[in-house]
């Protein structure tokens, strides 16, 4: 029984390792460029508003034109670019990531997307040749411990509970928690606020007493198993560092009210000596 559990954890962790090493992953983020009203020129020349990595693109490749909340794309003829799966058209209005269906602009090996954070617009850039990706030494983990796989009591919020969640940029974001999950971890009672996913699992953002010592200082993320009735399995062996542990260009949300714990949860992903 335990052998099967350890094998399942090993397979899950290997999957997370593969995803992090993917071509367009958090490790390949190469920039987050805040846009100004009007023209925002991009290319590899130093004089651009958005300076792309040397040798990755033409010196002048195009422009993002910002008019209020609308961002349109202008591409120079020498810049062979794709917008999603088609040649990039001039004058295309870009859908940002907050729509859930953003446009991706491809320029050679580079990928860009429009993001919105705290009412501000920015271009997020990926470069598969970024040193973070090329030199990544691998995720680090606590040894799996079945004692950190616990059953939690689900107490739904009806209606969902509105909360303000800060992020790493200092923005306050309005969101909702769908339930509190009550459990015992390391002999201590723990209650965590959680969002319910479409799958029936819950998503938790938390910080515990290991933060800044053996785990990422700001927050860790965890998805539970699918809930069954008023109970759900919470496996802290699957607690993950946020994207901000791997790049300075992520904008991670922080724990919601009530999710900062005094107990040390020595399970899941480790974070030692900063970004590798």
C-alpha positions as CSV (number, residue, x, y, z in Angstrom):
1,X,0.0,0.0,0.0
2,X,2.7,2.5,1.0
3,X,4.8,1.4,-2.0
4,X,2.0,2.4,-4.3
5,X,1.5,5.7,-2.6
6,X,5.3,6.5,-2.8
7,X,5.2,5.6,-6.5
8,X,2.2,7.8,-7.1
9,X,4.0,10.8,-5.4
10,X,7.1,10.1,-7.4
11,X,5.2,10.1,-10.7
12,X,3.3,13.3,-9.8
13,X,6.5,15.1,-8.9
14,X,8.2,13.9,-12.2
15,X,5.2,15.3,-14.1
16,X,5.7,18.7,-12.3
17,X,9.4,18.7,-13.1
18,X,8.7,18.0,-16.8
19,X,6.1,20.8,-17.0
20,X,8.5,23.3,-15.4
21,X,11.2,22.4,-17.9
22,X,8.8,22.9,-20.9
23,X,9.6,25.3,-23.8
24,X,7.3,28.0,-22.6
25,X,7.3,27.6,-18.9
26,X,7.9,29.8,-15.8
27,X,11.6,29.1,-16.2
28,X,11.6,30.6,-19.7
29,X,10.0,33.9,-18.7
30,X,12.3,36.6,-19.9
31,X,10.5,39.8,-19.2
32,X,7.4,41.6,-18.0
33,X,7.0,45.0,-19.7
34,X,4.4,47.5,-18.5
35,X,2.8,49.4,-21.3
36,X,2.2,53.1,-21.6
37,X,-0.6,54.9,-23.4
38,X,0.2,55.2,-27.1
39,X,3.0,53.4,-29.0
40,X,5.2,50.8,-27.3
41,X,7.9,49.7,-29.8
42,X,9.5,46.3,-29.5
43,X,12.6,44.7,-31.1
44,X,16.1,43.7,-30.1
45,X,17.7,47.2,-30.4
46,X,18.3,49.0,-27.1
47,X,16.2,52.0,-28.0
48,X,12.9,50.1,-28.0
49,X,10.3,50.3,-25.2
50,X,10.4,46.5,-25.1
51,X,13.9,45.3,-25.7
52,X,14.0,41.7,-26.8
53,X,17.0,39.4,-26.3
54,X,19.9,40.0,-28.6
55,X,19.8,37.9,-31.7
56,X,16.3,36.7,-31.1
57,X,14.4,39.2,-33.3
58,X,14.9,42.1,-35.7
59,X,16.2,45.4,-34.3
60,X,12.8,46.9,-34.9
61,X,10.0,44.3,-35.0
62,X,6.8,46.2,-34.3
63,X,4.6,48.1,-31.9
64,X,1.9,47.6,-29.4
65,X,-0.5,50.6,-29.6
66,X,-2.4,51.2,-26.3
67,X,-5.6,53.1,-26.4
68,X,-7.2,52.8,-22.9
69,X,-7.8,49.1,-22.4
70,X,-7.4,48.2,-26.1
71,X,-4.0,47.0,-27.3
72,X,-3.5,46.6,-31.1
73,X,-0.6,45.0,-32.8
74,X,1.6,46.5,-35.5
75,X,4.2,44.2,-37.2
76,X,6.9,45.4,-39.5
77,X,7.3,43.3,-42.8
78,X,10.7,42.0,-41.9
79,X,9.4,40.5,-38.6
80,X,7.9,37.2,-39.5
81,X,5.4,36.8,-36.7
82,X,2.4,34.5,-35.8
83,X,-0.6,35.4,-33.8
84,X,-1.7,32.1,-32.3
85,X,-1.6,29.8,-35.4
86,X,-1.9,32.4,-38.2
87,X,0.4,35.1,-39.7
88,X,0.2,38.1,-37.4
89,X,-2.1,40.7,-38.9
90,X,-1.5,44.4,-38.5
91,X,-4.2,46.1,-36.4
92,X,-5.3,43.0,-34.5
93,X,-6.7,43.8,-31.0
94,X,-5.1,41.5,-28.5
95,X,-7.0,39.5,-25.9
96,X,-5.3,39.7,-22.5
97,X,-4.8,36.7,-20.2
98,X,-7.6,37.7,-17.8
99,X,-10.1,36.7,-20.6
100,X,-9.1,33.1,-20.2
101,X,-8.5,32.9,-23.9
102,X,-5.5,35.2,-24.6
103,X,-3.7,35.7,-27.9
104,X,-0.1,34.5,-28.1
105,X,2.3,36.3,-30.4
106,X,5.3,34.3,-31.7
107,X,8.4,36.0,-33.0
108,X,11.1,33.5,-33.9
109,X,11.7,31.5,-30.7
110,X,10.0,34.1,-28.6
111,X,6.4,34.1,-27.3
112,X,4.5,37.1,-25.9
113,X,1.1,37.7,-24.3
114,X,-0.8,40.6,-23.1
115,X,-1.5,40.5,-19.3
116,X,-3.6,42.7,-17.0
117,X,-2.7,43.1,-13.3
118,X,-4.3,45.6,-11.0
119,X,-5.8,47.4,-13.9
120,X,-2.4,47.8,-15.6
121,X,-1.4,46.2,-18.9
122,X,1.9,44.5,-19.6
123,X,3.6,42.2,-22.2
124,X,4.9,39.0,-20.8
125,X,7.8,37.5,-22.7
126,X,9.1,33.9,-22.9
127,X,12.5,32.9,-24.3
128,X,13.2,29.2,-24.3
129,X,17.0,30.1,-24.3
130,X,16.7,32.0,-21.0
131,X,19.5,31.0,-18.6
132,X,16.9,30.1,-15.9
133,X,15.6,27.3,-18.1
134,X,19.0,26.2,-19.5
135,X,20.7,26.1,-16.1
136,X,17.8,24.8,-13.9
137,X,19.0,22.2,-11.4
138,X,15.7,20.6,-10.6
139,X,12.9,20.9,-8.1
140,X,13.7,20.0,-4.5
141,X,11.3,18.1,-2.2
142,X,10.8,16.9,1.3
143,X,10.8,13.1,1.4
144,X,7.2,11.9,1.1
145,X,5.5,11.4,4.4
146,X,2.0,9.8,4.5
147,X,1.4,11.5,7.8
148,X,0.9,14.8,5.8
149,X,-1.9,13.2,3.7
150,X,-4.9,14.1,5.9
151,X,-8.7,14.2,5.7
152,X,-10.3,17.6,6.1
153,X,-13.9,18.5,7.0
154,X,-15.5,20.7,4.3
155,X,-17.6,23.6,5.5
156,X,-19.0,25.4,2.4
157,X,-19.6,29.1,2.4
158,X,-23.1,29.8,1.0
159,X,-22.9,32.2,-0.6
160,X,-19.1,32.2,-1.4
161,X,-17.1,34.4,0.9
162,X,-15.6,37.5,-0.7
163,X,-12.0,38.1,0.2
164,X,-9.2,40.5,-0.8
165,X,-6.0,38.7,-2.0
166,X,-2.8,40.6,-2.3
167,X,-0.2,39.7,-4.9
168,X,3.5,40.0,-5.3
169,X,3.1,43.4,-7.1
170,X,1.3,44.9,-4.1
171,X,-2.1,44.8,-5.8
172,X,-5.2,43.9,-3.9
173,X,-7.5,41.5,-5.9
174,X,-11.1,40.7,-5.1
175,X,-11.9,37.0,-5.1
176,X,-14.1,34.4,-3.4
177,X,-13.5,31.5,-1.1
178,X,-15.9,28.6,-1.4
179,X,-15.2,26.6,1.8
180,X,-13.1,26.3,4.9
181,X,-11.2,23.0,5.3
182,X,-10.7,21.9,8.9
183,X,-8.0,19.2,9.7
184,X,-5.3,18.2,12.0
185,X,-1.7,18.5,10.8
186,X,1.3,17.5,12.9
187,X,-1.0,17.2,16.0
188,X,-2.3,20.8,15.6
189,X,-5.7,21.9,14.4
190,X,-5.6,23.7,11.0
191,X,-8.3,25.6,9.1
192,X,-7.7,26.8,5.6
193,X,-9.9,28.8,3.2
194,X,-10.1,27.3,-0.2
195,X,-11.5,27.8,-3.7
196,X,-13.6,25.1,-5.3
197,X,-12.5,24.0,-8.7
198,X,-14.8,22.7,-11.5
199,X,-13.3,19.2,-10.9
200,X,-14.7,19.2,-7.4
201,X,-11.2,19.5,-5.8
202,X,-10.2,22.6,-3.8
203,X,-7.3,25.0,-4.4
204,X,-5.4,26.3,-1.4
205,X,-2.9,29.2,-1.1
206,X,-1.1,29.1,2.3
207,X,2.0,30.0,4.3
208,X,3.3,28.0,7.3
209,X,6.1,28.1,9.8
210,X,8.6,26.6,7.3
211,X,8.3,29.7,5.1
212,X,11.6,31.5,4.6
213,X,13.5,28.5,6.2
214,X,13.0,25.5,4.0
215,X,10.1,26.6,1.8
216,X,9.3,29.6,-0.3
217,X,8.9,32.6,1.9
218,X,5.7,34.1,0.6
219,X,3.3,31.3,-0.3
220,X,2.8,27.7,-1.4
221,X,0.0,26.3,-3.5
222,X,-1.9,23.0,-3.2
223,X,-4.7,21.3,-5.0
224,X,-6.7,18.7,-2.9
225,X,-8.2,15.5,-4.2
226,X,-11.8,15.6,-5.4
227,X,-14.1,16.1,-2.4
228,X,-16.5,13.4,-1.3
229,X,-19.5,14.7,0.5
230,X,-18.3,16.9,3.4
231,X,-14.7,15.6,3.4
232,X,-11.7,15.9,1.2
233,X,-8.1,14.5,1.2
234,X,-5.4,17.2,1.5
235,X,-2.0,15.9,0.7
236,X,0.7,18.4,1.7
237,X,3.3,16.2,0.0
238,X,2.0,17.9,-3.2
239,X,2.4,21.5,-1.9
240,X,4.2,23.5,-4.6
241,X,6.3,26.6,-4.7
242,X,4.7,29.4,-6.7
243,X,6.0,30.5,-10.1
244,X,7.7,33.4,-8.3
245,X,10.1,30.9,-6.8
246,X,11.5,30.4,-10.3
247,X,11.3,33.8,-12.0
248,X,11.2,37.5,-11.1
249,X,8.6,38.0,-13.9
250,X,5.6,36.2,-12.3
251,X,2.9,38.0,-10.3
252,X,1.9,35.4,-7.8
253,X,-1.2,35.8,-5.5
254,X,-0.5,35.6,-1.7
255,X,-2.4,33.7,0.9
256,X,-6.0,34.9,1.6
257,X,-7.0,35.9,5.1
258,X,-6.8,33.0,7.6
259,X,-4.3,31.0,5.6
260,X,-1.1,32.0,7.4
261,X,-0.3,29.1,9.8
262,X,1.8,28.9,12.9
263,X,2.4,25.1,12.4
264,X,5.4,23.9,10.4
265,X,4.3,21.7,7.5
266,X,7.4,19.9,6.6
267,X,6.2,18.4,3.4
268,X,6.0,19.2,-0.3
269,X,8.4,21.4,-2.3
270,X,11.6,22.8,-0.8
271,X,13.1,26.2,-1.5
272,X,16.7,26.7,-0.4
273,X,19.2,29.4,-1.1
274,X,16.9,31.4,-3.4
275,X,16.4,30.9,-7.1
276,X,18.8,28.3,-8.4
